[in-house]
Amino acid sequence: MQSAEVKFNKNSLLLALRRYSSAVSDMEQTILLPSLLRDVPSDQVWEEAEESCGDLYRNYLMLKTIRNAVESGLFHLGEPENSTLEPLLEADPEALFRFHLSGLFSVMSDLTKKSQSLTEKYMDIIGVAN
């Protein structure tokens, strides 16, 4: 993957998406028995999302689902869920783009770390040294 990363600037959205996709692919290739993750509580890496995502198995499925949606482009572009976003819709288009791009980078980085953490946790469960 190193040669593919050289083509993009380190702050490139495409690189962030590629890193996430790669982390999820590594997770899938490592976790041969995802059912072992059932009822395994999330660690501090998941922090406040822990209650909404449940055990590591549900997190595993969520990470795969997000990756599939990003790669396939199959997601719903409906109304904004939060009415507090309305003032942003009237903002300068460039400022709005930068705001959303910054948020997307943050989310992709967080999801990449979570995929890597889940892979490491699985390796601990099955007794394989990292």
Number of C-alpha atoms within 10 A of each C-alpha: 8 6 7 9 15 10 10 13 11 11 9 13 16 13 17 22 19 19 19 25 23 17 22 27 15 14 22 16 10 14 20 10 10 16 13 14 20 14 12 16 15 21 13 9 13 20 9 9 12 16 11 9 17 16 17 24 20 19 22 23 13 14 21 18 13 16 22 15 12 14 12 9 9 9 10 7 6 6 7 10 7 7 8 9 10 10 8 12 11 9 11 10 11 9 11 14 12 12 12 12 13 12 12 15 16 12 13 19 16 14 22 21 18 20 25 17 17 25 22 17 20 22 15 12 12 11 9 10 7 8
